[in-house]
């Protein structure tokens, strides 16, 4: 959904960055700003600074920076429209509705979110009302799931009855069509009314990264009902192959740990959550898809598959390997011993043992290739079959360095010449061409906002000048008086300075908002938020004033020097023309440079 600019501005004005970030980071007052441990990388000493006046943040450790929009987008892995929607909801701002243009699809999605939210409340309350001796309560106790976990993750119970949810919906005047499409109720084939589709099941609500309930999974407690786990059907708000269970809770931990651990189901996810392993997501009983891999890349380019050590788990990991590598993810893998699932392993050997295995888990490619080779008979025929299988996988690896290293490992494992590996890759590439994007560098966690100002490779003096004028209004006023805006060599810096000047002249009382207004329009963002960190924060007014004047002089001097070279070059190439105009310009430039030097 595309939002009008005035609505985006209202969301920006309604959002205070300090309470927003305080939801995830413990901030403490430090001078005029707030400081805390950076949520974007692991650290022991706080290097993350947040300015309430400027409504921006900056980490002088990992250089993460931006405004409220970029924080939510990068921390929660949301798109820009999702970010606006999330912050609008947080600020209790009604979403803009164009009543002149009907949008049935949007209206249906809104209705489905409301229906799912009511269903989640119903199921959760039903579970809370169960007596301690009920089999579902006993099951939760045996699996070590406390009341706190039940409440935190809104676990629920679908009653062993035909129409309790349907009757609840009737009492709430819930529209029937969205509830039917969501797979919650179904019209009776004979007579009036509806019946429930989830019955006598432990319910796991599935939330979007923005916290909206989009679907459910249910574990059966009756041998007469199948399947054991039942998910909501695909709907406009829910697609099993595109979502993870638990991502709404684990996104912040994935970002901090810089790795996502993928497990196979709801109970595996809860088993890890209860021992404080937070960077986890679970598939919904489906194979890992390319959409899953793309979703992981919003948060990190590292992933660990933690699957059961049985044949089903190994087969699932093997199918996932080419998907993860083709999407540019660095994949590790772990098969739990003795065919244990995570909960059984923790029960038998303890959480520290599991954490140690996770820490030392090998690359998924090496794990799968070693497992496959161990199961083979070692004959030349078996080697050729493995060369074909893994040559096809390697052909999809875009990073040439990683492809070569995996190829060398495979050659050593099979005891063959590396040329055979290269030949297998070449043969497979003809059938399955490798992906085109270059992923030799870490992929960005989230697709960046469309940037208007590119400050990459900008001169140091120009970047320093932009930071100084954003510190205090008096410095900006001084820079505007100096006419330095005409002397930027870097087009991006010139455009940013012009934008700052334009906004300030129109709204001089909005100086403190300039940084936040620019933060989602600049790349890299940290080029205009460095002033939140040292050495800028150590400058008193006198030192900052001197730095400002020095920056102005360097920017002007660099511009004049470049202009002089340009004219001199033009003069050399124009021997047949009257050079008097160029000579006069060069002389004027030299006078200006001497004047600058005298003032230094």
N, C-alpha and C positions, 0 to 999 in steps of 0.2 A: 504494500500500500504506500502511495506517495502522499506525504503530508504537506499542507501549505506552509510556506515559510513563517507566516505569522503564528501558526500553531507551534512550530518548532521553537520559535522565540519565546512563546509562553511557557513551554516546558522547561526551557533553559532558565528562565527567570524564576520558575517555581521550585527549582532544584538547588539546594545548598550542598555543595560538594563535600563539606566536612561531615555532616550526619550521614550522607550517602556512603562515603568510604569507611566511616566508623562502623557500619554494619559488618565489615569484613576485616578491618584493621584497627588495633588499639592505638589511637592517636593521643599524643600528649602535647600540650602547649610548649613551644620552644621559640621564645621571642615573639615575633609577630606572626609566625606560622605554626603548623602542627607537624609533628614527626612521629614515625612509627616504622615497624619492620615492613619492608617492601613485599607486597603480595604477589609480585611477578617473578621473584627469585628468592632462593633461600639465603638468609643472612642472619647473623647474630647481633650485629649492631645496627641501629636504625639509620637508614640512608634515604628514607622516603619522606618527602616534604610536601605538605598540602597548604595552599594559601587560601584562606577563606575570603580575603579581600579580592584576590584576583580570580578565584574559582578555578584554579588549576593545580596540578600535582606534578612532581618531578622526583625521580630517583637518580642520585648521582652515582649509584652502583651500576645498575643495568640500563640507565638512561630512559626508562619508561616514563612517559609524560603525556599530558593532555588535559582535557576538561572532563566534566561529568559524563558527557556522551562517550568519549573515547574510553573512559574507565570502565563503564558498563559493557561497552562493546568488546573490549579486550579481555576483561576479567570474566565475564559470563559467556563469551563467545557468541554474542548476538549480532545480527545484521543491524544496519542503521535504523530501518523502520521498526524492527523489534525493540531496539533500544528506546526509541521515542515512545512506543506504545507502553513499554515497561515503566518508564519514568513518568509518563502521563498518568498511568494507573496509580503509581506510588504517590503522586501529588494530588490524586482525586480530581484530575481534570477530565471532563467528558471528552470522548473522542470526537473529532470533527465529522459531521455527517452532511453530505451533499444531498439534500432532500430533492433537488431537481433531477438527480440521476439515480434511479433505483439500482441497488446492488444486491441481488438475491444471494449471491455466494457469500458476501460479507455478512449479511444478516443471518444466514444459516450457521456460519462459523461462530458468531457471537452467541446464538441460541444453543449451540452444541457445548460451548464452554460452560454456559450456565447450567445446562442439564447435567454434565459430568460433575460439576462442582457440587450440585445438590446430591447426586448419587454418592459421591465420595463422603459427604457428611453423613448420609443415611447409613452407609456401610460401616463407617467408623463408630457411629453411635451404637449400632447393633452389636459390634464387637465389645464395646465398653460395657454393654448391658448384660453380657453373658456371665453366668455364674462360674466360679473357679473350677468346678468339677466338670464343666463342659469339655468335650473332646478337643475343641479348637483351642481353648485356654490351656489345656494340658499339653497340647502339641507345642504351643508357643513357649511354655515353660521348659519343656524338654529340649527345645532348640536354643534355649538361653536368651530368648527375646524378651527384654524387660518391658514394663509398662511405659517407661520413658521412650524406648525405641518405637513402641506401638504408636505413641502419640506423635513423636517426631516425624515419622514417615507415614502417618495417617493410615495405618493398616486397618482393614475392616473385615466385616463378615456378611456374606449374603445368606440370609436366613433359609432354613430348610422348609420353604413354603413356596406356593405357586405364584403369589401375586402381592407380596408385601411391598416391594419397590413400586410396582404399578399403582397400588393404592396410595402410596406416599406421593407419587407424582400427581395423582388425581387431586389429592388434597392441596397440593401446591400449585395447581393449575398449570402444570408443565405441558408444553405442546407435545403431542404424541409422535409426530413425524420425526423430529430430531432424535428423540429417545429410541425410536425404532431403528433409525439409520446407525446409531451408535452401538446397536446390539445389546441394549439394556433390557428392552421389553419387546414382545411380539404379540401381534393381534391374534386372538383366539380363532381357530378355523371355523368354529361353530359358536354362535351367540355373540354377545357384546363383550367388550373389555379386552384386557391384555394380560399376559403372564410374563413372569421374570425369566430371563435367559441364564442368569447367574444364580444358582441355588446351592446352598450348603457348601459354600467355598470360602476359603480365606482369601480376602481381596487385597490386591496390591495396586493402589492408584498410580498411574504413570503421569508425570508432570513434564511440561515443556521447560526449557531453560528459563523462561520468564515466570514459571510457577503456576501456569494454568493446567488444570487437569484435562488430559487429552484422551485418556483411555484407561483400561483396567486389565489386570491379569488375575486369574482366580485359580487357586489350588483346591482340588476336590477332596471331600472327606467321605465319599461314598463309593464303594467298589462298583456300584451299579452305573455310575456316571463316568463318561469318558469324554474328552481326554483328561489326563491327570491335571494338566495346566491348560486353561482356556483363556485366550486373549480376546480383547475387543476386535471386531472386524475392521478392516480398513475403511476410513471415512475421511471427509474433507479435513478433519483436524488430526487424523491419526493414520500413520503408515508404519507397520511393524518393521519394515526394512530400512526405515529412515530415523528411528528414534532408539534411545537407550533408556533403560530403567535406571533411575538414580542420578541422572546427569544434573538435575536441578540442585541436588545437594553436594555433588562431588566436583562441580566445575572449578570451584576455588582451590580445591586440593590438587586437581590435575594441573592447574596453572602453576601452583607453588612447587610441586614436585617435578614439573616438566615431563610428566609421563602419565599415560592413562593405562590402567589395568583393566582388561576386559575379561569378565567371567560369563558363565553360561546361563545364569538364571537369577530369579528374585532371591531365593534363599542363599545362594552363593554370595550375592551382593550383601545381604544382611549379615552373613557370617563374618565377612571382612569388616563391615561397618562397626559391628559390636566390639571388635578388638582394635578400633581406632586406625584402621587402614582406610584412608578417605578418598584416594584418587582412583575410584573404581566406577565402572559402568557395566551394565549387564545387557546382553541381547535378550530378546523376548521369545526364546525358543526357536529362533530362525538363524540361518547361516549369516555370517558377517557379510555385509554388502559394500559396494563402492560408496554408497551414500553414508554408511556408517563410518567408513574411513575418512571421507570428506568432513564429516561432523567432528571427528577426533582432531583433524587438522586445524579446526578453529581454535583449539586450546594448546596443542602441542604437536610436535612431529615425532614423538616417541610413544611407543605402545608396547605393552606386555600382555600376551595371551596367557591367562591362567586357567587351564582346562583340566578336567579329570584325566587321570592317566589310563582310562580304559580306551578301547578301540574307537568308540564314538568320539571321545575327546580328541584323540590324535588325528582322526579323519577330519574333524572340524578345523583343527589347526592347519592341516595341510591345505584344505580348501581356502583358508583365509590368507595364507602366505602370499600368493601372487597378487591378491587384491591390495594388501597393505603395501607391498613393494611398488606396485604400479602407481599407487597414489602418493609415492614419495615419503612414506613413513619408515622410520627406523624401528624395526620390530624385534622384540625378544620373546622368548617362550618358556613356559614352565608346565610340565606335566607332574601332577602330584603322585607320589609313589603308592604302590599297593592299591591302585584304582580308587583312592580315597577322594571324596569331594572336599572342598575347603572346610566345611563345618566339621566333618569327621576328622580331618587332619589336625585342626586346632584342638579338638577334644582329646585326641590321642597324644599329640606331641607338643601342643602349646603354640600360642601366637608368636613368640620369639623365633621358634624354629621356622615358621612360615615366612616371617619377615626376612630371615637370613636367606632362605631359598629365593625369595623375590629379588633380594639385593644381588645375588650371584647368578641369576638366570642368564643363559647364553642367548646369542642371536637366534631368532626363530629359524632362519635359513639353515644354520649349522645344526640346530636341534632336529629339525625335520629330516635333513639329509642323512644325519647320523642314525636316526631311528629307522629310516627307510633302508639304509644300507645294512644295518644290523639284522633286519628281517629278511634280506635277500640272501641268496645262496652263494654269492660271490663269483658266479660264472661270468664269462665274457658277455653272454646274452643278458644277464642281469645288469651288468655295467652299462650296456648299450641302452637298455630300458631306462635306467636312471639318468643317463646322459640326455636322453630325449626329454624326460620329465622335467629335470632341473634346468636344462638348456632353455626350455620354454619359459620357465620362471625367470631365469636370469635375463632373457631377452626383454622382459618388461621392466627391468631396473633402469631408471633414467640416469642415475649418478654413475658415471663411468668408473670412478674410484671404487665404489662399493661393489659394482659388478665384477671388477677385476679381483678384488679381495675375496669375494664369495667364490669366484671361479677357481682361485688358487687353493682355497680350502677344500673345494669339491674334488679337485685334481689330486690333492694329497690323500683325501679320504678313499678315493677309488683306486689310487695307485696308477694314474694315467697321466699322460703328457698334457700340459696346459693347452696345447694346440687342439686336442680333441674337444676340450671344453669350448674353446673359441669357435670350432667348427659347428658344434651343437647349437650354440647361441645364434650363429649366422643362419643355420637352417631354420631354426624356430622363428627368427626375426622376419623371415620371408612370409611366414604364416600369420604371426602375431606381431606386427610392427610395434616397437617400443613407444611409450608415451613421449610426446614432444616437449612438455615443460621441463626446464632445467631446474632440478632440485638439488644441485650440489651444495647449495647453501640452504640453511633451515628455512622452511616455508613460513610465511607469516601466519600466526595463529588464527587471524580473522581477516577476511578480505577488507583492505583499507578503504576508508571513505574516499570518494572522488576528491582528489586534492586540486586546489586551485593554484597554490603557491609551492613551487619546488625549490627548496633551499639546499639541496644536496650540492656539495662542492662549493658552497658560498665562501667568499673570503672571510677570514677570521675577524677583521676589523668591522666588516658590515654586520656580521652576526652579533658581535659584542655590542655594537651600537644599538641594534634592535632590542637586545636584552636590557640595556641600561635605560632606554626610553620607556620600557614597559614597567620598570621598577617604581618610578614616581612621576607624577604629572609634571612637576617642575622640570624634570630632565627632558620630557617630551617637548614641552614648550620651548626650551632652550634649543633643542635640535631643529624645531620648525623655524625658529628665527634665523638659524644659520644657513638655511636653504640647502642643506646637505642632501635633501631628497633628489636633487638634480644630478648628483655625483655618484650614484651607485653603479658599479660595473655589472653586478649580478642581477639579471632581470627579475629573478624571484624575490630578492631582497628589496629591489626597487618597488615591486608591486606590493609587497607587504608594508613597506613604509608609506606608500601612497594610500593604502587601505586604512592604515592606522590614522593617518592625517585626515582622511575623508570622514571617518566615523567620529573622530574627536571633534572636528570642526562642527559637525552636525549636532553632536550630543556631548558637549564638554563635561556634563555631569556623569557620564558613563565611562570615565577613564578606567576604573577598576575592572570593567567587564571586557576590556580589549583583548586580554590574553585568552580568556575563555572563548570569545567570539572567533579568534583566529585558530585555536587549537585543533579544530577538526577541519581546517582548511589548509594546513601546512604539512609538508613532509620533508624531512623527518620532524616530528612534532617537537622533539627535545631542543631543537635549535632556537626556539623562542621561549623556552621555560627554564633555561639554565640559570637564570637569575635567582631561582629559588634555592640554589645550592652554593657552596663555596666555589670561588672566592667572593662572589657577589654579596653573599649574606654577611661577610665580614667588613664590608665597606661602610665607613661613615659618610656623612653628606659631603665632606670635603674631598675624600678619596673618590667617591662616586662622581663628583663634579669634574675632577681631574681626568678620570677615565673617560667621561663623556667627551670632554674637549679633545682628548687624545684620539678617540675613535673618529670624531668629526674630521680632525686634521688628516688622519691616515686615510680615511675614505676619500677625501677631496684630493689628497696628494696622489693616491693610487689612480684616481680617475684622470687627473691631469697628466700623469706620466703615461698612461695608456693612450690618452688623446694625442699627446705629443708624438709618440711612436707611430700612431696611425697617420698623422699628418706628414711626418717625415717619410714614411713609406710611400704615401701618395705623391709626395714631392719628387721622390726618386723615379717614380713611374710616369711622370708628366714633364719630361724634359722639353717637349715641344710646345708647352703652354706657359703663359705668364705666371711665375710662381709667387708673385708679390702677396697675394691674398693668404696663401698657406704660410709664407714666412712671417707675415704679420700675426697670424693666429698662433704660430709657434712661439714668437716673442712674447705675446700676451700670456701664454701658458707659463713660460719661464718666469715672468714677472709675478704671476699668481703663486707659483711654487715658492719663490723667494719670500714673498709676503707671508706665506704660511710658516716658513722656517723662522722668520724673524719673530712671529708671534709665539713660537714654541718656547 
